[in-house]
Amino acid sequence: MLMRVLGIDPGLATVGIGIIDSDNSGEYELVDWFTIETPKGLSLPSRLLEIQSDLLEVIKKYKPDLAAVEKLYFEVNRKTAIDVAQARGVIIVNLEASGIPIIEPTPLELKSTITGDGHADKKQMQDMIEITLGEKCTSDDAADALGLAIYGVISHGSIGLLADVLPAAS
């Protein structure tokens, strides 16, 4: 059965969006990727409202069966963490209100599943995503979102680690 998965890399300035289809056989079809961006000059409430409005359009247009939204992990900047957490809250609430099941991997879980290494860097992640989908994503945020969408398929099904299914990235 075909499943559409929406991956979301939360942020306040930039939200990464990645949408894939899969029949859970290890085959993936890239549907779309892009970012939602909010202007710095807007107030926090206006930026959150922009994220909500754009996300609702994404949900309406693509009708995902599942969403994967990354859990936050911040070591240094608390102000950024709080703002991003608020944006993530808007995302989670709107997915829930739309009746879309949500999974929330940590960065470690995501990297381990996609590359086989929980400490993989962005290049390793992007290489595996490119190998998996057959297309290079030029946005770091959208690439992370595509990784989350792939994670959603893998965690929802039983095909195992992506790194075990695909050839190693060079």
C-alpha positions as CSV (number, residue, x, y, z in Angstrom):
1,M,0.0,0.0,0.0
2,L,1.3,3.4,-1.0
3,M,2.1,5.7,2.0
4,R,2.9,9.4,1.7
5,V,5.2,10.7,4.4
6,L,5.8,14.3,5.3
7,G,9.2,15.1,6.9
8,I,9.6,18.3,8.8
9,D,12.8,19.9,10.1
10,P,11.5,22.5,12.5
11,G,12.9,26.0,12.7
12,L,11.7,29.6,13.2
13,A,13.5,31.2,10.3
14,T,13.4,28.1,8.0
15,V,11.3,25.0,8.2
16,G,12.5,22.2,6.0
17,I,9.7,20.2,4.2
18,G,10.2,16.9,2.4
19,I,7.5,14.7,1.0
20,I,8.0,11.1,-0.3
21,D,5.9,8.2,-1.3
22,S,6.7,4.6,-0.5
23,D,5.1,1.2,-0.7
24,N,7.3,0.0,2.2
25,S,9.3,-2.2,-0.1
26,G,12.5,-0.1,0.1
27,E,11.5,1.9,-2.9
28,Y,11.0,5.6,-2.4
29,E,9.6,8.3,-4.7
30,L,10.4,11.9,-4.2
31,V,7.3,14.0,-4.3
32,D,8.6,17.4,-3.4
33,W,11.0,19.4,-1.1
34,F,11.2,23.0,-0.2
35,T,11.4,25.4,2.8
36,I,8.9,27.6,4.7
37,E,10.7,30.8,5.5
38,T,9.7,33.6,7.8
39,P,11.2,37.1,7.6
40,K,13.4,38.2,10.5
41,G,11.6,41.5,10.8
42,L,8.3,40.0,11.8
43,S,7.2,39.5,15.4
44,L,7.4,36.0,16.8
45,P,3.6,35.6,16.8
46,S,3.5,36.7,13.1
47,R,6.3,34.2,12.2
48,L,4.5,31.4,14.0
49,L,1.3,32.3,12.2
50,E,3.2,32.2,8.9
51,I,4.5,28.7,9.7
52,Q,1.0,27.6,10.6
53,S,-0.6,29.0,7.5
54,D,2.0,27.6,5.1
55,L,2.0,24.2,6.9
56,L,-1.8,23.9,6.6
57,E,-1.4,24.6,2.8
58,V,1.2,21.8,2.6
59,I,-1.1,19.4,4.5
60,K,-4.0,20.3,2.2
61,K,-2.0,20.0,-1.0
62,Y,-0.1,16.8,-0.2
63,K,-2.4,14.9,2.1
64,P,0.3,13.0,4.1
65,D,-0.5,9.7,5.8
66,L,2.3,10.2,8.4
67,A,4.5,13.0,9.6
68,A,8.0,12.7,11.0
69,V,9.1,15.8,13.0
70,E,12.6,15.9,14.5
71,K,12.9,16.3,18.3
72,L,14.9,19.3,19.3
73,Y,18.4,19.1,20.6
74,F,20.4,22.2,21.5
75,E,23.6,22.4,23.4
76,V,24.4,26.1,23.3
77,N,21.8,28.8,22.3
78,R,18.8,28.8,24.7
79,K,17.0,31.7,23.0
80,T,17.2,29.9,19.6
81,A,16.0,26.7,21.3
82,I,13.0,28.4,22.8
83,D,11.9,30.1,19.5
84,V,12.4,26.9,17.6
85,A,10.5,24.9,20.2
86,Q,7.6,27.3,19.8
87,A,7.7,26.8,16.0
88,R,7.8,23.0,16.6
89,G,4.8,23.3,18.9
90,V,2.8,25.0,16.1
91,I,3.8,22.3,13.7
92,I,2.9,19.4,16.1
93,V,-0.5,20.9,17.1
94,N,-1.5,21.5,13.4
95,L,-0.5,18.0,12.4
96,E,-2.5,16.6,15.3
97,A,-5.5,18.8,14.5
98,S,-5.3,17.5,10.9
99,G,-5.4,13.9,12.1
100,I,-2.0,13.0,10.8
101,P,0.0,10.5,13.0
102,I,3.3,11.9,14.1
103,I,6.6,10.2,14.9
104,E,9.4,12.2,16.6
105,P,12.9,10.9,16.1
106,T,15.9,12.4,17.9
107,P,18.8,13.5,15.7
108,L,20.7,10.4,16.9
109,E,17.9,8.0,15.9
110,L,17.5,9.8,12.5
111,K,21.2,9.6,11.7
112,S,21.6,6.0,12.9
113,T,18.7,4.9,10.8
114,I,19.7,6.7,7.6
115,T,23.5,6.2,7.7
116,G,24.1,3.5,10.3
117,D,26.1,6.1,12.3
118,G,24.4,8.2,15.0
119,H,27.1,10.8,14.7
120,A,27.0,11.2,10.9
121,D,27.7,14.7,9.6
122,K,25.4,16.6,7.2
123,K,27.3,15.5,4.1
124,Q,26.9,11.8,5.0
125,M,23.2,12.3,5.6
126,Q,22.8,14.2,2.3
127,D,24.8,11.5,0.4
128,M,22.5,8.8,1.7
129,I,19.4,10.8,0.9
130,E,20.6,11.5,-2.6
131,I,21.4,7.8,-3.2
132,T,18.0,6.8,-1.8
133,L,15.9,9.3,-3.8
134,G,18.1,9.7,-6.9
135,E,18.1,13.4,-6.6
136,K,20.3,16.0,-4.9
137,C,18.5,18.3,-2.5
138,T,20.3,21.7,-2.4
139,S,18.7,22.9,0.9
140,D,20.2,21.7,4.1
141,D,16.8,22.1,5.9
142,A,14.8,20.3,3.2
143,A,17.4,17.5,3.0
144,D,17.0,17.0,6.7
145,A,13.2,16.9,6.1
146,L,13.6,14.3,3.4
147,G,15.7,12.2,5.8
148,L,12.9,12.5,8.3
149,A,10.4,11.3,5.7
150,I,12.6,8.3,4.9
151,Y,12.9,7.6,8.6
152,G,9.1,7.7,8.8
153,V,8.8,5.0,6.2
154,I,11.4,2.8,7.8
155,S,10.1,3.2,11.3
156,H,6.5,2.6,10.2
157,G,7.5,-0.5,8.3
158,S,10.0,-3.2,8.8
159,I,12.6,-2.8,6.1
160,G,15.4,-2.1,8.6
161,L,18.2,0.4,8.5
162,L,18.5,2.3,5.3
163,A,22.3,1.8,5.5
164,D,21.8,-1.9,5.4
165,V,19.6,-1.7,2.2
166,L,21.5,0.7,0.1
167,P,25.1,0.8,-1.1
168,A,27.4,3.0,1.0
169,A,27.6,6.7,0.1
170,S,31.0,7.8,-1.2
